[in-house]
Amino acid sequence: MSTHCNIVRADETLRFEGPLHRDAIAALWPRIPDDLKGVRRFDLGAVASIDSAGLALVSLLAARCGPVEIEGRPDGFAELRAAYRLGHGLAFVRD
C-alpha cells in the first residue's frame, strides 16, 4: 500500500492527494503551505482513504482556515466525522 500523500494550494483550494494515514502524515506537515489565508475549499477527491490521524490533520487545517467547503469523501471519512462529532466544515458539533 502506498503511503505517499501530498497537499497543494491552488488559489482558494487545498488539494489533498494519496491516502491520509498515520504513516504518511508526518511527511506531509512540511508540505503544508505557510499562508492559508483565503483558503475556502478542501479537495479530498484524490484521497482514496483516511484514518483518524488524517482526519485530525484536515480538521486542524480547517480550523486554521476558517469556514471551508469539503469536496470529496474518501473511504472512512463519513464514519470518522460522525464518531468525532464533526460538522460539514469539520468543526466540533455540540448537542
Backbone bond lengths (Angstrom), bond angles and torsions (degrees), N, CA, C in turn:
res aa  C-N    CA-C-N  psi(-1)  N-CA   C-N-CA  omega(-1)  CA-C   N-CA-C  phi
1 M - - - 1.454 - - 1.530 109.51 -
2 S 1.297 116.37 130.38 1.458 120.99 179.60 1.523 110.22 -72.49
3 T 1.332 115.73 136.71 1.456 119.65 176.89 1.524 111.37 -110.88
4 H 1.330 117.72 7.45 1.463 120.89 179.30 1.528 109.93 -73.65
5 C 1.314 115.36 130.27 1.459 119.96 174.29 1.521 107.85 -139.44
6 N 1.313 115.69 164.61 1.455 120.27 -176.68 1.522 109.25 -150.66
7 I 1.311 114.90 161.82 1.457 121.67 175.25 1.527 107.38 -138.95
8 V 1.322 115.83 133.10 1.462 121.76 -176.44 1.526 108.49 -135.10
9 R 1.320 115.94 136.74 1.460 119.64 174.92 1.521 109.52 -97.54
10 A 1.322 115.80 133.19 1.462 122.88 174.01 1.524 106.96 -134.43
11 D 1.316 116.28 100.83 1.466 122.64 -177.92 1.526 110.36 57.64
12 E 1.330 117.95 -115.54 1.465 122.03 -177.09 1.524 112.82 -91.60
13 T 1.328 117.69 11.05 1.462 121.64 -174.12 1.521 111.78 -119.16
14 L 1.339 115.88 135.06 1.460 121.56 165.33 1.518 106.14 -102.13
15 R 1.330 116.09 121.66 1.461 121.18 -179.88 1.522 108.27 -106.00
16 F 1.329 114.81 122.78 1.457 122.21 178.05 1.522 108.21 -100.08
17 E 1.341 116.34 141.13 1.465 121.14 -178.16 1.524 109.61 -134.59
18 G 1.324 115.56 142.37 1.464 121.30 176.90 1.512 111.65 87.85
19 P 1.319 117.26 176.02 1.462 120.67 179.72 1.527 110.53 -72.28
20 L 1.312 116.74 128.70 1.466 120.82 177.67 1.522 108.21 -93.97
21 H 1.338 114.36 81.44 1.462 122.24 -178.36 1.520 110.03 -118.15
22 R 1.302 115.02 159.82 1.462 122.75 -177.84 1.522 112.59 -48.49
23 D 1.329 117.93 -44.22 1.463 121.19 -176.83 1.524 112.93 -63.11
24 A 1.313 117.85 -25.64 1.466 121.25 -176.18 1.528 113.53 -100.97
25 I 1.315 117.67 -16.44 1.467 121.02 -172.74 1.527 112.59 -63.90
26 A 1.322 118.50 -40.73 1.470 120.64 -178.70 1.528 111.36 -58.31
27 A 1.320 117.20 -40.06 1.466 120.95 179.34 1.528 111.88 -72.91
28 L 1.319 117.16 -19.04 1.462 120.61 -178.24 1.530 112.62 -79.60
29 W 1.316 118.25 -29.95 1.467 121.38 -175.97 1.528 113.49 -51.54
30 P 1.342 120.02 -46.52 1.471 118.85 -179.75 1.534 114.11 -64.87
31 R 1.307 118.07 -17.82 1.467 121.50 -178.87 1.530 112.95 -88.46
32 I 1.317 116.87 -6.26 1.463 120.16 -179.47 1.528 108.21 -72.19
33 P 1.315 117.71 126.56 1.468 120.16 -179.79 1.527 111.14 -59.10
34 D 1.330 116.48 141.08 1.464 120.91 178.64 1.525 111.72 -66.02
35 D 1.307 116.08 -40.59 1.463 120.96 -177.13 1.525 109.90 -98.92
36 L 1.317 115.65 108.34 1.465 120.97 178.46 1.531 111.61 -102.93
37 K 1.324 116.64 3.48 1.465 120.47 -179.92 1.524 109.34 -59.45
38 G 1.321 115.77 131.13 1.457 121.13 177.91 1.517 115.00 90.83
39 V 1.329 117.53 -4.97 1.471 119.38 177.12 1.523 108.19 -72.70
40 R 1.318 116.08 126.47 1.467 121.76 -177.88 1.522 112.72 -126.24
41 R 1.335 116.80 -4.23 1.464 119.45 -175.56 1.524 109.45 -145.10
42 F 1.328 115.61 136.48 1.464 122.56 172.04 1.518 107.23 -110.74
43 D 1.308 116.79 125.60 1.464 122.41 178.35 1.525 108.38 -103.45
44 L 1.331 116.06 108.97 1.466 122.54 178.50 1.523 111.27 -103.62
45 G 1.324 117.24 14.31 1.461 122.00 -176.36 1.515 114.35 -61.63
46 A 1.327 118.31 -26.78 1.468 121.87 -179.90 1.525 112.12 -98.79
47 V 1.331 116.53 14.73 1.469 121.90 177.64 1.522 107.62 -102.25
48 A 1.334 116.33 116.04 1.465 120.42 -178.07 1.520 111.77 -73.41
49 S 1.331 116.66 -38.73 1.464 120.17 -178.31 1.521 109.68 -155.30
50 I 1.328 114.59 161.26 1.461 121.04 -176.87 1.520 108.23 -142.15
51 D 1.347 116.87 142.85 1.457 120.33 173.73 1.531 108.04 -115.74
52 S 1.335 116.82 -173.17 1.462 119.62 -174.59 1.526 112.45 -63.34
53 A 1.328 118.87 -33.84 1.469 120.93 177.12 1.525 110.38 -66.16
54 G 1.313 116.85 -40.44 1.460 120.75 177.39 1.512 111.82 -64.80
55 L 1.330 116.22 -42.13 1.460 119.59 178.73 1.526 110.63 -65.81
56 A 1.326 117.18 -37.75 1.465 120.32 177.72 1.526 110.64 -61.17
57 L 1.320 117.00 -43.73 1.467 120.96 178.19 1.528 111.10 -62.13
58 V 1.319 116.87 -49.26 1.467 120.89 -177.61 1.529 110.43 -63.94
59 S 1.335 117.87 -40.68 1.468 119.50 -179.10 1.531 111.23 -70.50
60 L 1.332 118.21 -34.31 1.461 120.67 175.37 1.529 110.68 -63.70
61 L 1.319 116.34 -44.39 1.465 119.79 178.31 1.526 111.21 -65.37
62 A 1.329 117.11 -36.00 1.466 120.50 176.78 1.526 110.22 -62.84
63 A 1.327 116.94 -40.32 1.466 120.38 178.21 1.529 110.82 -64.80
64 R 1.322 117.60 -37.72 1.469 121.18 178.67 1.529 112.04 -68.66
65 C 1.319 116.36 -33.68 1.470 121.08 -176.08 1.513 113.15 -83.00
66 G 1.314 117.79 -23.26 1.452 120.23 -172.00 1.515 108.67 92.28
67 P 1.306 118.50 -163.37 1.469 119.75 -177.70 1.530 111.50 -57.87
68 V 1.333 115.42 126.56 1.463 120.73 177.73 1.520 109.79 -130.00
69 E 1.313 114.70 151.44 1.466 122.23 172.77 1.528 106.55 -95.03
70 I 1.328 116.20 132.82 1.461 121.20 179.96 1.519 108.41 -103.03
71 E 1.331 116.56 123.09 1.464 121.82 175.53 1.514 108.67 -112.59
72 G 1.327 115.83 135.31 1.459 121.17 -179.24 1.515 110.50 94.39
73 R 1.303 115.53 144.43 1.459 121.77 -179.75 1.527 109.05 -135.35
74 P 1.338 117.81 88.24 1.466 119.53 179.93 1.527 111.33 -66.24
75 D 1.322 116.15 160.27 1.464 120.93 176.11 1.522 109.27 -53.87
76 G 1.331 116.13 131.33 1.453 122.71 178.56 1.515 114.31 92.79
77 F 1.313 117.92 -15.26 1.463 121.62 -174.93 1.527 112.31 -63.48
78 A 1.304 117.36 -52.62 1.471 120.84 -176.42 1.522 111.34 -62.48
79 E 1.326 116.71 -41.69 1.463 120.61 -178.83 1.530 111.25 -65.88
80 L 1.315 117.04 -44.38 1.466 120.17 179.04 1.520 111.29 -67.24
81 R 1.314 116.90 -41.78 1.462 119.99 178.74 1.525 110.52 -58.90
82 A 1.322 116.55 -42.66 1.466 120.46 178.73 1.529 111.03 -67.55
83 A 1.321 117.28 -42.53 1.466 121.18 -178.38 1.527 112.05 -62.39
84 Y 1.322 116.91 -36.34 1.463 121.47 -179.21 1.527 113.02 -95.08
85 R 1.343 116.11 5.26 1.460 122.96 176.03 1.527 111.81 56.77
86 L 1.330 114.15 50.48 1.461 120.75 178.55 1.519 109.59 -103.04
87 G 1.318 116.30 138.03 1.456 121.39 178.62 1.517 111.61 -78.35
88 H 1.323 116.25 -172.26 1.464 121.60 -176.89 1.525 112.53 -62.11
89 G 1.320 118.18 -31.45 1.462 121.90 177.81 1.513 113.07 -92.49
90 L 1.331 116.47 8.00 1.464 126.02 176.94 1.523 114.59 73.68
91 A 1.316 117.97 19.92 1.456 121.38 171.48 1.532 108.44 -90.21
92 F 1.343 116.26 150.76 1.459 121.34 178.30 1.523 109.71 -62.57
93 V 1.330 115.89 136.86 1.461 121.68 -179.81 1.526 108.73 -110.69
94 R 1.318 115.89 123.02 1.474 120.71 176.13 1.523 109.12 -88.26
95 D 1.312 115.19 159.28 1.475 119.96 176.95 1.500 111.52 -66.08
